[in-house]
């Protein structure tokens, strides 16, 4: 239609002195009208293309499996199979599932209430995990085969630790560790964890936290026990525990 209009006007005014000027004006109008239509059509196509599903596009990603969580979120500190190689991070492989699940839940904040067990790092790691995820993680690690840490070879320290672990210290009213954690360190589920083969540094750190009260999520038994132990005794029993199998 624009083109026909232009042809008609052009024929009528061929002899006029303003012909060239009029031609230019008409062409500009026609060009602008045509361009507007093209742009509008292109915009509609762009919107339709953006809103339409992409052929062959992937479906929404399903929630991660427990193996993916363990191999992703947890692996950096505990290794994918729970056998941490970092002395300050606990070995989780072979631990009682109920104990692991409880600790993970204790790291989670409950609404406005702070976590029962204080660790900003662990709280961030478990924040997005559901209660079912936590349960399954406990079951996953419980099924893994533990690779014990390298125990101490200092016979003097190990002997002191052995006496404390199995017999306690009657003079200072320190009970034997074996009464709760078993003669071979296998623990008594679900309340008392397995400790055999655990990293010396991690065990010592936890004894220190129980002593100061910074860790109080289980009960006050550990606080009472370790508050009666000397620093060398804590070191000795931690070294001995790392040799248990």
C-alpha positions as CSV (number, residue, x, y, z in Angstrom):
1,X,0.0,0.0,0.0
2,X,2.8,2.4,0.8
3,X,4.5,1.7,-2.5
4,X,1.3,2.4,-4.6
5,X,0.7,5.7,-2.8
6,X,4.2,6.8,-3.6
7,X,3.9,5.8,-7.3
8,X,0.7,7.8,-7.7
9,X,2.1,11.0,-6.1
10,X,5.3,10.7,-8.1
11,X,3.4,10.6,-11.4
12,X,1.1,13.6,-10.6
13,X,4.0,16.0,-9.6
14,X,6.6,15.1,-12.2
15,X,6.6,18.7,-13.6
16,X,6.5,20.5,-10.3
17,X,9.5,22.5,-9.1
18,X,9.2,21.0,-5.6
19,X,9.1,17.4,-6.9
20,X,12.4,16.3,-5.5
21,X,11.6,17.7,-2.0
22,X,8.1,16.1,-2.0
23,X,9.6,12.8,-3.2
24,X,12.0,12.8,-0.3
25,X,9.3,13.6,2.3
26,X,7.0,10.8,1.0
27,X,9.8,8.2,0.9
28,X,10.7,9.1,4.5
29,X,7.1,8.7,5.6
30,X,6.7,5.3,3.8
31,X,10.1,4.1,5.1
32,X,9.2,5.0,8.7
33,X,5.8,3.3,8.5
34,X,7.3,0.2,7.1
35,X,10.1,0.1,9.6
36,X,7.6,0.5,12.5
37,X,5.6,-2.5,11.3
38,X,8.7,-4.6,10.9
39,X,10.0,-3.7,14.4
40,X,6.6,-4.5,15.9
41,X,6.5,-7.8,14.3
42,X,10.1,-8.6,15.3
43,X,9.3,-7.6,18.9
44,X,6.3,-9.9,19.0
45,X,8.4,-12.7,17.7
46,X,11.1,-12.1,20.3
47,X,8.6,-12.1,23.1
48,X,7.0,-15.3,21.8
49,X,10.4,-17.0,21.4
50,X,11.4,-15.9,25.0
51,X,8.2,-17.3,26.5
52,X,8.2,-20.5,24.5
53,X,10.0,-23.6,26.0
54,X,13.3,-24.4,24.3
55,X,13.1,-27.6,22.4
56,X,15.3,-30.2,23.9
57,X,16.0,-28.2,27.1
58,X,16.8,-30.1,30.3
59,X,14.1,-30.6,32.9
60,X,14.5,-29.0,36.4
61,X,17.3,-30.7,38.3
62,X,16.1,-33.2,40.9
63,X,17.3,-33.0,44.5
64,X,20.7,-34.4,45.1
65,X,21.2,-37.9,46.3
66,X,22.8,-38.7,49.6
67,X,25.9,-39.8,47.7
68,X,26.0,-36.5,45.9
69,X,25.6,-34.6,49.2
70,X,28.4,-36.6,50.8
71,X,30.6,-36.3,47.8
72,X,30.0,-32.5,47.4
73,X,29.0,-30.7,50.6
74,X,30.8,-33.0,53.1
75,X,33.8,-34.3,51.1
76,X,35.9,-31.2,51.5
77,X,36.3,-31.7,55.2
78,X,35.4,-35.4,55.8
79,X,36.2,-37.0,52.4
80,X,33.5,-38.6,50.3
81,X,33.5,-41.9,52.3
82,X,33.8,-40.1,55.7
83,X,37.4,-41.0,56.3
84,X,38.7,-37.5,57.0
85,X,42.5,-37.0,56.4
86,X,42.4,-33.6,58.2
87,X,43.3,-34.2,61.9
88,X,41.0,-31.5,63.2
89,X,38.0,-32.9,61.3
90,X,36.4,-36.1,62.6
91,X,36.3,-39.5,60.8
92,X,32.7,-40.2,60.3
93,X,33.0,-43.6,58.5
94,X,31.6,-46.4,60.7
95,X,30.1,-44.1,63.2
96,X,26.6,-44.9,64.6
97,X,24.0,-43.5,62.3
98,X,21.8,-42.1,65.1
99,X,24.7,-40.3,66.6
100,X,25.7,-38.6,63.3
101,X,22.1,-37.6,62.6
102,X,21.7,-36.1,66.1
103,X,24.9,-34.1,65.7
104,X,23.9,-32.8,62.3
105,X,20.5,-31.7,63.7
106,X,22.2,-30.0,66.6
107,X,24.2,-27.9,64.2
108,X,20.9,-26.6,62.6
109,X,19.3,-23.5,63.9
110,X,15.7,-23.9,65.0
111,X,13.8,-20.7,64.0
112,X,15.1,-17.9,66.2
113,X,16.8,-20.4,68.5
114,X,20.6,-20.8,68.0
115,X,22.0,-24.3,67.2
116,X,22.5,-26.6,70.1
117,X,26.1,-27.2,69.0
118,X,28.0,-24.2,68.0
119,X,29.9,-24.3,64.7
120,X,29.3,-21.5,62.1
121,X,30.9,-23.7,59.4
122,X,28.7,-26.8,60.1
123,X,25.6,-24.7,60.6
124,X,26.0,-23.3,57.1
125,X,26.6,-26.8,55.6
126,X,23.5,-28.3,57.1
127,X,21.2,-25.3,56.7
128,X,19.6,-26.6,53.5
129,X,19.4,-30.3,54.6
130,X,16.0,-31.7,55.6
131,X,15.6,-34.0,58.5
132,X,15.3,-36.9,56.1
133,X,18.6,-35.9,54.5
134,X,20.2,-35.9,57.9
135,X,18.9,-39.3,58.7
136,X,20.1,-40.8,55.4
137,X,23.5,-39.1,55.8
138,X,23.9,-40.9,59.2
139,X,23.0,-44.2,57.6
140,X,25.4,-43.6,54.7
141,X,28.4,-42.9,56.9
142,X,27.5,-45.8,59.2
143,X,27.9,-48.2,56.3
144,X,31.3,-46.9,55.2
145,X,34.4,-48.8,56.3
146,X,36.5,-46.8,58.7
147,X,40.2,-46.2,58.0
148,X,41.7,-45.5,61.5
149,X,44.1,-42.6,62.0
150,X,47.8,-43.1,62.6
151,X,48.1,-43.7,66.3
152,X,50.9,-42.5,68.6
153,X,54.0,-44.6,69.1
154,X,55.0,-43.0,72.4
155,X,54.8,-46.0,74.7
156,X,54.8,-43.9,77.9
157,X,51.9,-41.7,76.8
158,X,50.0,-44.6,75.5
159,X,50.3,-46.5,78.8
160,X,49.0,-43.5,80.7
161,X,46.1,-43.2,78.2
162,X,45.3,-46.9,78.5
163,X,45.0,-46.7,82.3
164,X,42.8,-43.7,82.1
165,X,40.6,-45.1,79.3
166,X,40.0,-48.5,81.0
167,X,40.4,-47.6,84.7
168,X,39.8,-43.9,85.1
169,X,41.4,-41.9,87.9
170,X,39.9,-42.8,91.2
171,X,41.8,-40.1,93.1
172,X,40.2,-37.3,91.0
173,X,36.9,-39.1,90.5
174,X,37.4,-39.6,86.8
175,X,35.4,-42.6,85.5
176,X,36.8,-45.0,82.9
177,X,36.1,-43.9,79.3
178,X,35.3,-47.5,78.5
179,X,32.2,-47.4,80.7
180,X,30.5,-45.3,78.0
181,X,32.5,-45.9,74.9
182,X,33.2,-49.6,75.2
183,X,36.5,-51.5,75.9
184,X,37.5,-51.3,72.2
185,X,36.1,-47.8,71.6
186,X,33.0,-49.0,69.6
187,X,30.6,-46.9,71.7
188,X,27.1,-47.6,72.9
189,X,24.5,-46.4,70.4
190,X,22.7,-44.2,70.1
191,X,24.0,-41.9,72.9
192,X,27.7,-42.7,73.1
193,X,29.7,-42.5,69.9
194,X,32.4,-44.8,68.6
195,X,35.8,-43.2,69.3
196,X,38.3,-46.0,68.2
197,X,40.8,-44.8,65.6
198,X,39.6,-41.2,65.8
199,X,42.2,-38.4,65.1
200,X,44.1,-37.4,68.3
201,X,43.8,-33.7,67.5
202,X,40.0,-33.9,67.0
203,X,39.5,-35.8,70.3
204,X,41.6,-33.4,72.2
205,X,39.7,-30.4,70.7
206,X,36.4,-31.9,71.7
207,X,37.6,-32.6,75.3
208,X,38.7,-29.0,75.5
209,X,35.2,-27.7,74.3
210,X,33.5,-30.0,76.8
211,X,35.7,-28.7,79.5
212,X,35.0,-25.0,78.8
213,X,31.3,-25.6,78.2
214,X,31.5,-24.4,74.6
215,X,30.1,-27.8,73.6
216,X,27.1,-28.7,75.7
217,X,24.7,-30.4,73.2
218,X,24.9,-33.9,74.6
219,X,24.6,-33.6,78.4
220,X,26.8,-32.4,81.2
221,X,28.5,-35.8,81.8
222,X,31.5,-35.0,79.6
223,X,31.9,-31.6,81.1
224,X,32.1,-33.1,84.6
225,X,34.5,-35.8,83.5
226,X,37.0,-33.6,81.6
227,X,36.9,-30.8,84.1
228,X,38.7,-33.3,86.5
229,X,41.4,-34.2,84.0
230,X,44.7,-32.5,83.6
231,X,46.0,-31.4,80.2
232,X,48.6,-34.3,80.0
233,X,45.8,-36.8,80.8
234,X,43.6,-35.4,78.0
235,X,46.5,-35.7,75.6
236,X,47.3,-39.2,76.8
237,X,43.8,-40.6,76.5
238,X,43.4,-38.9,73.1
239,X,46.6,-40.6,71.8
240,X,45.4,-43.9,73.2
241,X,42.0,-43.7,71.6
242,X,43.6,-43.2,68.2
243,X,45.3,-46.6,68.5
244,X,42.1,-48.5,69.4
245,X,40.7,-50.8,66.7
